[in-house]
Every structure is written in C-alpha cells, then in structure tokens.
C-alpha cells in the first residue's frame, strides 16, 4: 500500500503517517461543531537540508540515533530576504463567514532569493474575545500534504475550545506544494485510480515489474508536471516560510499547534529559530533522527499495535466478521490476511460509478484508514462484514477514498502528490529497488504479520523519484527554546509512541505529555486530562510537567 502523508501506492511513499483526525464523531467542545474531521495521509519522512546541518554530514550511530543536529540559522534576517519579511498581506473574505485569506510570497529557493518566488495561501480567524489577543496561533494538521487552510476553516477555527478561539487569532498556511499553495501536480483522477489499485504484494516477477513500473511512471509524471517545485518543497523550506509569516503577522514569537507531520514541521522551526519559539504543542510526534527504513519499520509495528487493539474490541461485538470472542488477535489477523489473499485473486464489486472493484490494495488502505481513529472501528466492522459475507466492497472503498481524498466525481486532492514530493525530498529512499525490499520482508513481517508485506513494498515510491533527497536523519535540540510540549499516544498507529519519547528527549526544552489510549494524536479527541493540560499551556504559559500521563 502506499504510504501517506506519506504512504502508498498512490504516491506511496515510505510510510504511512497522516494528518490529524478528530474522533468520529468528535465531541462538541465548548459549543463547537461536532463531526469535523481532517483527512489522513501517509507520514512524511523527517529530513534536513544539508546546508542547515552542523558541520559535516550526519551519521547514524549503532543505536539508530542520528549524530548530527539541526543547526539554528543566524538570528538576523538576511538583507536579501527583507523584501519578503516586509511585504504587506492583503486580507480578503473567503471560505466561510469570519475567515479571511491572503497570499504570501516567499523565495522559491532560499539560497537564491532573487531567482524566483512562490505564492503561499494563508487564512486567518480573528480572536472572538473582547480583550487583546495573546497573539497568533499557527496550526498545521500534518501530512505532509494536508491542507492547513482547510483544517483551519473546517475544524480549528470553529472546533478548538471557545477560550482558545477567544484569546488567539488562529492562522493557517498551506505549505509550499500543498493545496492552495502552488500544488504539486502529477497524474489525473483516472490515472490515480489505476495507481491506487496496483498490487502491493507482488507474488512473482511479473507483478513486481508492474509495481515498479507504476512507481516509475508516477515519479516521472511528477517530474514532468512540477519540475519547478520538486526541489523546493522540503520541510526546512516550509519552516522558513512559517517564520516569514510570523513576522508579517507582527508576532515576536511563534505560537503553534502541529499534529502528525506537523510536529516535524514545528520541531524543524524550533531547531532553526529556537529563540522565536513561543507556546508550541507537537501532537503525535515524529522522530527526525530515524532514517526511512527505521521510520517504515516503526510505523509498521505501530499499525500492528493498533490492529491488535481493534481485534480485541472487534471480537467483543456479535457483528465482528473476523472471529468470535474466543479468537486471539493473532487469529483475527490470520483471518484478515486470508481475506486479503482472496481479494488479491478475486476483487469484489463496490457499486462504483467508475467500475472500480476492491482488491487487496484498496482493502488494505481501507483497514489502515480506520486504524487512525477508534471511532471508525464500527464502520470498519460493517465494511468488512459487507465485503466478506455479502460480496460488497462499497464500505471498504469509502474508507480508502477518504484516505486518498478522492471525491464522488473521481477527482483527488493533491494530498498524495505533495506527500510524495515532500517525503522523497526530506529523506533518501529506504531501498533502491525490489531486491532491498525482499531482503527486508522478514523484518517487516515480524513488525506486522498483517500489514508487513504491503508496507514493505510501499517503500519503493521514493526509489525512482526524479529529484535527489536534500535531507538526512538528524536530531533536533532547539537549544534556548521555550518549553515545547510533545504529545504521544501509546497506541498511535501512524506516529508510534517511542517517536514522541525520542523527540522529547532530543529537544532541550521538551516536555513529554502521554495519552494512554488508541488513535492518531490526542488533543481534542476526548481526553479531558490532555485537553486541560494543553489548554492551560496555550492560555497561561504553564506547560505540564514532563512525564505527565493521561487516559
């Protein structure tokens, strides 16, 4: 399967992570609307531009931790960037009542600011309180590839706690290459349909060749349609864009809430501009010290952990199609794998207007999509029951389409394309070809008997990318930064809990806040303990004690 916000077939990339999804249905917080939900996508690989590293290239020590650390940029703004840091933002009404939008210009290449520019979409929701706002609060839902502007207008600007919305101007910017910010473009909807259905568990050389050919064609198409952008959509560049926005908003420091890949983006900002960090929350944290292979294996284990939790819950329900209450998670997994093998040979119809059937690849993505949020487990049970007992794949297809951001007309957002572009620039590929994947299969199968094969083969996405990676594994210390709250969920599938532990240790001012539970990310998902701790930090600058645990 593909990796999203980084993963998969569509643009499968090294691993699956994703954007923030409020629980479904989300609870109504302080009068905010319920049911909002951002899309998930594959997780991006953490990376670092070589020019931003400390002296020498980074290496990985025996325990897998990168030895090089992200170096802070000079505190003074270079003269060549002054025109960008001093540009006016012309706000206009947009999206929905109460929201305003503007276009910000940034240098396409920070090393050559005069060589061209890129236009970035920004949106803003004014604080609702009568007093003076605490400043701006920048939000990002992850991906990479998730639209921060859509997240603001559909969730954060109306769904964050009323007190947060009263005291902050909430702001979002689509990162370069994403959604409204000069999006990376690769293939059309019909081609994406074919790409997402490519067999991700090849049984022979012919199927392996077909998989490789699909990845090569996707990469070549991105290179042909987005040549100008592909070298300049890195996380480091996006973090520098964030600092420019901070200055244009009139804030001395950046207040920020980032989820999933948004934690890597926020941590990168902190590493580059530690003295400009305000109140920063990194929820569902990534570990920038890991290489692509380590990230993929860690995430594969994370999805296995989530699936085991789903399995234990499923067998308690009489409608569980994968086994009764006497079945262990391993037996439930075996039943699902047997069903996947059946779909590999005989896809089931889904009543799709475009004639798509649900084979193993789409079904796998559908199951994985439901792992992000335990609120989707009931929907997954129903979808599996329909597919396994009624030969109807519509439910699994709906889950898969939501993951890929495909609408009823057959059009896709650029989520998967931006996801691949950022991931493949941020880190060198896990493997250079099929032989590397074959050698790694035992490790992936050990990490997840259910998803191991699919997630291993999904790593080939970046192997054929037309642009060489500019990033590498590195630690982020952000020495001198104000306290940074790092949030980890113990059974998070997309950003495994050990990643949050590692990032909190790396950051000189990191404070680890733990949610003992299921699902991807923790803030706004139902834990009063988590929400109270984060709200108190954002409103009163009182970070929780490091090591605080909530359920």
C-alpha positions in Angstrom: 0.0 0.0 0.0 1.1 3.5 -0.3 2.5 5.5 2.4 0.8 8.6 3.1 1.3 11.9 4.4 3.4 9.7 3.4 2.3 6.2 2.3 1.4 4.1 -0.6 0.6 3.3 -4.0 -0.9 6.4 -5.0 2.1 8.1 -4.2 3.2 5.5 -1.9 6.0 6.7 0.0 8.0 5.3 2.7 5.5 5.2 5.3 2.0 6.0 6.3 1.5 8.7 8.7 -1.1 11.1 8.4 -2.9 14.2 9.1 -4.8 14.9 12.3 -8.4 13.4 12.5 -10.7 14.4 15.3 -12.5 11.4 16.6 -15.6 10.4 14.7 -18.0 11.7 15.7 -16.0 14.3 17.5 -17.4 15.6 20.8 -18.8 19.1 20.9 -16.2 21.2 22.8 -17.5 24.4 24.3 -20.2 24.8 21.7 -18.0 24.0 18.7 -19.5 21.9 15.9 -19.0 18.1 16.1 -18.1 15.7 13.4 -15.3 17.6 11.8 -12.6 15.5 10.5 -9.4 16.1 8.6 -8.1 13.5 6.1 -5.3 11.2 6.9 -2.4 10.6 4.7 0.9 9.0 4.7 3.5 10.2 7.0 6.4 12.2 5.8 9.9 11.3 6.3 11.8 13.6 8.6 14.7 15.3 6.9 17.1 18.1 6.9 18.7 20.2 4.2 22.4 19.6 4.1 23.0 23.4 4.3 21.2 23.5 7.6 23.2 20.8 9.3 26.0 21.3 11.7 29.5 20.7 10.2 29.9 17.5 8.3 27.3 15.0 7.1 25.1 13.3 9.7 25.7 9.7 10.6 23.6 7.2 12.4 25.1 5.6 15.5 24.8 1.9 16.4 21.6 2.5 18.3 20.0 4.2 15.3 20.1 7.8 16.5 21.5 10.4 14.1 24.6 12.1 15.5 24.2 15.4 13.6 21.8 18.0 14.9 19.9 20.7 13.1 21.7 24.0 13.5 20.0 27.2 14.2 20.0 29.9 11.5 21.5 33.4 12.2 19.2 35.5 14.3 19.4 38.4 12.0 17.2 38.3 8.8 19.5 38.4 5.7 19.1 41.6 3.7 18.2 39.6 0.6 15.1 38.4 2.5 14.0 41.8 3.7 11.5 42.4 0.9 9.8 39.2 1.8 9.7 39.9 5.5 8.3 43.4 4.9 5.7 42.6 2.3 2.1 43.6 3.0 -0.6 41.0 3.4 -3.9 42.0 1.7 -6.7 40.2 3.6 -10.0 39.4 1.9 -13.1 37.5 2.9 -13.0 33.8 1.9 -14.1 30.3 2.6 -16.7 30.8 5.3 -18.0 33.7 7.5 -15.4 35.0 9.8 -12.4 33.8 7.9 -10.0 35.9 5.8 -7.4 34.9 3.3 -4.3 36.4 1.8 -1.4 35.4 -0.4 2.2 35.5 0.9 5.2 35.5 -1.4 8.3 33.5 -0.5 11.6 32.8 -2.3 11.4 29.6 -4.2 15.0 28.9 -3.3 16.2 30.5 0.0 19.8 30.1 -1.2 18.9 32.4 -4.2 16.1 34.7 -3.1 16.2 36.7 -6.3 15.9 33.7 -8.5 12.1 33.4 -8.3 9.2 33.2 -5.9 6.4 31.0 -4.8 2.9 32.1 -3.7 1.6 30.6 -0.4 -2.1 30.6 0.7 -2.8 31.9 4.2 -6.0 32.1 6.2 -6.9 33.8 9.4 -9.7 33.8 12.0 -9.8 36.8 14.4 -9.9 36.1 18.1 -13.5 36.2 19.3 -12.8 37.7 22.7 -13.1 41.4 23.6 -9.7 41.7 25.1 -6.3 41.9 23.5 -5.4 38.6 21.8 -2.4 36.6 23.1 -1.2 36.7 19.5 -1.5 34.4 16.6 -1.7 30.6 16.9 -0.5 28.9 13.7 -2.0 25.4 13.1 -1.0 22.5 10.9 -2.8 19.1 10.6 0.1 17.1 9.1 0.5 15.0 6.0 2.7 16.1 4.5 0.2 17.3 2.0 -2.7 18.1 4.3 -4.3 21.5 3.8 -3.8 23.6 6.8 -6.2 26.2 5.4 -9.0 23.6 5.1 -8.2 22.4 8.6 -8.5 25.9 10.0 -11.8 26.6 8.2 -13.4 23.2 8.8 -12.1 22.4 12.3 -9.7 24.6 14.2 -11.4 27.9 13.6 -14.7 26.6 14.8 -13.8 23.4 16.8 -11.0 24.5 19.0 -12.1 25.3 22.6 -14.0 28.5 22.9 -11.4 30.0 25.2 -8.6 29.3 22.8 -10.6 30.9 20.0 -11.4 33.9 22.2 -7.7 34.6 23.0 -5.9 33.8 19.8 -6.1 34.8 16.2 -5.9 31.4 14.6 -3.9 31.2 11.4 -3.0 28.6 8.8 -0.8 28.4 5.8 -0.8 25.7 3.2 2.9 24.6 2.9 4.6 25.1 -0.4 3.3 22.5 -2.9 0.2 21.8 -1.0 -3.5 22.5 -1.9 -3.8 26.3 -2.4 0.0 27.0 -2.3 1.0 26.2 -5.9 0.2 22.5 -5.6 2.5 19.7 -6.8 0.7 18.1 -9.8 1.4 14.6 -11.2 -1.4 12.5 -12.6 -5.1 12.9 -13.2 -8.0 11.1 -11.4 -8.2 8.1 -13.8 -4.5 7.5 -13.5 -4.7 7.8 -9.7 -7.5 5.2 -9.7 -5.2 2.8 -11.5 -2.2 3.7 -9.3 -4.1 3.1 -6.1 -5.2 -0.3 -7.3 -1.7 -1.5 -8.2 -0.9 -4.8 -6.4 1.3 -4.0 -3.4 2.1 -7.6 -2.5 3.7 -9.0 -5.7 3.7 -12.8 -6.0 6.0 -13.1 -8.9 8.4 -11.1 -11.2 5.6 -10.0 -13.5 3.7 -8.4 -10.6 7.0 -6.9 -9.2 7.7 -5.4 -12.6 4.2 -3.9 -12.7 4.6 -2.4 -9.2 8.0 -0.9 -10.1 6.6 0.4 -13.4 3.7 2.1 -11.6 6.0 3.9 -9.2 8.3 5.0 -12.0 5.5 6.4 -14.1 4.1 8.3 -11.1 7.5 9.8 -10.3 8.2 10.7 -14.0 4.8 12.4 -14.2 5.5 14.5 -11.1 8.9 15.5 -12.6 7.2 16.4 -15.9 4.3 18.4 -14.4 6.0 20.0 -11.3 9.7 20.3 -12.3 9.9 23.9 -10.8 8.6 22.8 -7.4 10.1 19.4 -6.7 13.5 20.7 -5.4 11.9 23.3 -3.1 9.1 21.6 -1.1 11.3 20.5 1.8 10.3 20.7 5.4 13.2 23.1 6.2 11.9 25.5 3.5 8.3 25.2 4.8 9.6 26.1 8.3 11.4 29.1 6.9 8.1 30.2 5.3 6.5 29.9 8.7 9.0 32.3 10.2 8.2 34.9 7.5 4.5 34.6 8.2 5.2 35.1 12.0 7.0 38.3 11.2 4.2 39.5 8.8 1.6 38.9 11.5 3.5 41.1 13.9 4.4 38.3 16.4 7.8 38.3 18.1 7.5 34.6 18.7 5.6 31.7 17.0 2.8 30.0 18.9 2.0 26.7 17.2 -0.1 23.6 17.3 1.1 20.9 14.9 -0.2 17.3 14.6 1.4 14.3 13.0 3.8 15.5 10.2 3.0 19.0 11.6 5.2 18.0 14.6 8.2 17.6 12.4 7.5 20.9 10.7 7.1 22.6 14.1 10.2 20.9 15.6 12.2 21.9 12.5 11.1 25.5 13.0 12.3 25.3 16.7 15.6 23.9 15.5 16.1 26.7 13.0 14.7 29.6 15.2 14.9 28.4 18.8 14.7 32.0 20.2 11.5 32.6 18.3 9.6 29.7 19.8 6.5 30.8 21.8 4.0 28.2 23.0 4.4 25.1 20.9 2.5 21.9 21.0 3.6 18.9 18.9 0.9 16.2 19.0 1.5 12.8 17.5 5.2 13.4 17.3 7.7 12.2 14.6 11.3 11.3 15.3 13.7 13.2 13.0 16.7 11.1 14.0 15.4 8.0 12.1 16.2 7.1 8.5 13.5 5.9 6.1 13.9 2.3 6.8 13.7 2.8 10.6 10.6 5.0 10.1 8.9 2.5 7.9 9.6 -0.4 10.3 8.5 1.6 13.3 5.3 2.6 11.7 4.6 -0.9 10.6 4.8 -2.0 14.2 2.6 0.9 15.2 -0.2 -0.2 12.8 0.2 -3.8 14.2 -0.3 -2.5 17.7 -3.4 -0.6 16.6 -4.8 -3.6 14.8 -4.4 -5.8 17.8 -6.3 -3.2 19.9 -9.0 -3.3 17.1 -9.0 -7.1 17.1 -9.6 -7.3 20.9 -12.5 -4.8 20.5 -13.9 -6.5 17.4 -14.4 -10.0 18.9 -16.5 -8.4 21.7 -19.1 -7.5 19.2 -21.5 -10.0 17.7 -21.1 -8.5 14.2 -17.3 -9.0 14.1 -16.7 -10.8 10.8 -13.1 -11.8 11.8 -14.0 -14.2 14.6 -15.8 -14.6 17.9 -14.9 -13.8 21.4 -12.7 -16.9 21.7 -10.3 -15.6 19.0 -7.0 -14.1 19.8 -5.6 -11.0 17.9 -3.2 -13.3 16.1 -6.2 -15.5 14.9 -8.1 -12.3 13.9 -5.1 -11.2 11.9 -4.8 -14.6 10.2 -8.5 -14.3 9.1 -7.9 -10.8 7.7 -4.8 -11.9 5.8 -6.8 -14.8 4.4 -9.4 -12.4 3.2 -6.8 -10.1 1.7 -5.4 -13.1 -0.2 -8.9 -13.9 -1.5 -9.2 -10.3 -2.7 -5.8 -10.5 -4.4 -7.2 -13.2 -6.7 -10.8 -12.1 -6.8 -11.7 -8.4 -6.2 -15.2 -7.7 -5.1 -17.6 -5.2 -6.7 -18.3 -2.0 -4.9 -21.1 -0.4 -6.9 -18.6 2.2 -8.1 -19.7 4.5 -10.9 -16.3 4.2 -12.5 -16.2 0.5 -12.3 -13.6 0.1 -9.6 -13.6 -3.2 -7.6 -12.0 -3.7 -4.2 -8.9 -5.8 -4.4 -6.2 -6.3 -1.8 -4.6 -2.9 -2.1 -7.7 -0.8 -1.7 -9.0 -3.1 1.1 -5.7 -2.8 3.0 -5.8 1.0 2.8 -9.4 0.9 3.9 -8.5 -1.1 7.0 -5.5 1.1 7.7 -7.6 4.3 7.4 -9.8 3.0 10.2 -6.8 2.4 12.5 -6.3 6.2 12.8 -9.4 6.6 14.9 -11.1 4.1 17.2 -14.3 5.9 16.4 -14.1 4.3 12.9 -13.9 0.7 14.2 -17.6 0.1 14.0 -17.6 1.4 10.4 -14.8 -1.0 9.6 -16.6 -3.9 11.1 -19.6 -3.1 8.9 -17.4 -2.7 5.8 -15.6 -6.0 6.4 -18.9 -7.8 7.0 -20.4 -6.5 3.7 -17.2 -7.4 1.8 -16.7 -10.8 3.4 -20.3 -12.0 3.6 -22.2 -10.1 1.0 -19.5 -9.6 -1.7 -20.0 -5.8 -1.4 -16.8 -3.7 -1.2 -18.5 -0.3 -1.0 -17.7 0.2 2.6 -14.0 -0.6 2.2 -13.9 1.6 -0.9 -15.4 4.5 1.0 -12.7 4.2 3.7 -10.0 4.0 1.1 -11.3 7.0 -0.8 -11.5 9.1 2.3 -7.8 8.2 3.0 -6.8 9.3 -0.5 -9.1 12.3 -0.6 -11.0 11.1 -3.7 -14.4 12.7 -4.2 -17.5 11.2 -5.8 -16.6 12.8 -9.2 -13.4 10.8 -9.3 -11.1 13.8 -8.6 -8.4 13.7 -6.0 -6.9 16.4 -3.9 -3.1 16.8 -4.3 -2.6 15.2 -0.9 -0.8 12.1 -2.2 1.3 14.0 -4.7 2.5 16.6 -2.2 3.1 13.8 0.3 5.5 12.0 -2.0 7.2 15.2 -3.1 8.0 16.3 0.5 8.9 12.8 1.8 11.2 12.0 -1.1 13.0 15.3 -0.7 13.3 15.1 3.0 14.9 11.6 3.3 16.9 9.3 1.0 14.8 6.2 0.0 14.7 3.2 2.3 15.7 0.9 -0.6 16.9 1.4 -4.1 14.9 -1.4 -5.7 12.9 -4.6 -5.2 15.9 -6.6 -4.0 16.3 -4.4 -1.0 12.6 -4.8 -0.2 12.8 -8.6 -0.5 15.7 -8.7 2.0 13.7 -6.6 4.4 10.5 -8.6 4.2 11.2 -10.8 7.2 11.7 -7.7 9.4 8.5 -6.1 8.2 6.6 -9.4 8.7 7.9 -9.6 12.2 6.8 -6.0 12.9 3.3 -6.7 11.5 2.1 -10.1 10.3 -1.0 -8.3 8.9 0.5 -5.3 7.1 4.2 -6.1 6.8 4.3 -7.1 3.2 2.2 -4.1 1.9 4.1 -1.6 4.0 7.5 -3.0 2.9 6.7 -2.8 -0.8 5.2 0.7 -0.3 8.7 2.0 0.4 9.7 1.8 -3.3 7.9 5.1 -4.0 10.9 7.3 -3.4 13.3 4.8 -5.1 12.6 6.3 -8.5 12.0 9.9 -7.6 13.3 12.4 -10.2 14.9 14.7 -7.6 17.6 13.6 -5.2 16.8 14.0 -1.5 18.3 17.0 0.2 17.6 15.8 3.7 19.0 13.2 6.0 18.3 11.9 9.5 19.2 14.3 12.3 18.5 15.3 15.9 16.6 18.5 16.8 17.8 20.1 20.0 16.5 23.7 19.7 18.8 24.9 22.4 17.4 28.0 24.0 13.8 27.5 23.0 10.9 28.0 25.4 9.2 24.8 26.8 7.8 22.6 23.9 5.0 20.2 24.8 5.4 16.9 22.9 2.3 14.7 23.0 2.4 10.9 22.4 -0.4 8.3 22.3 0.6 4.9 23.5 -1.2 3.0 20.7 -0.9 5.6 17.9 -0.6 3.7 14.6 0.9 6.4 12.4 3.3 8.1 14.8 4.3 5.3 17.3 4.7 6.4 20.9 8.5 5.8 21.0 8.9 8.6 18.5 7.3 11.1 20.9 9.6 9.8 23.7 12.6 10.3 21.4 11.7 13.8 20.2 11.0 14.9 23.8 14.5 13.7 24.8 16.1 15.4 21.8 14.6 18.8 22.4 16.5 20.7 25.1 13.2 22.1 26.4 10.9 19.2 25.5 8.1 18.2 27.9 6.5 14.8 27.2 2.7 14.5 27.7 1.4 11.0 27.3 -2.1 9.8 26.4 -2.6 6.1 27.3 -5.1 5.1 24.6 -5.8 4.5 20.9 -5.9 6.6 17.8 -3.7 9.1 16.0 -2.9 12.2 18.1 -4.5 13.1 21.4 -5.7 16.8 21.6 -9.4 17.3 21.1 -10.1 13.5 20.9 -11.9 13.1 24.2 -9.4 13.1 27.0 -10.2 15.9 29.4 -6.8 15.4 31.0 -5.0 16.0 27.7 -7.2 18.9 26.7 -6.9 20.7 30.1 -3.1 20.4 30.1 -2.7 21.7 26.6 -5.3 24.5 27.0 -3.6 25.6 30.3 -0.3 25.8 28.5 -1.7 27.8 25.5 -3.7 30.2 27.6 -1.5 30.6 30.7 2.0 29.5 29.6 2.1 26.7 32.2 3.4 23.6 30.5 2.6 20.3 32.0 5.3 18.6 34.0 7.4 16.3 31.7 6.2 12.7 32.1 2.5 13.6 32.8 0.3 10.7 31.7 -3.4 10.9 30.9 -6.1 8.5 29.9 
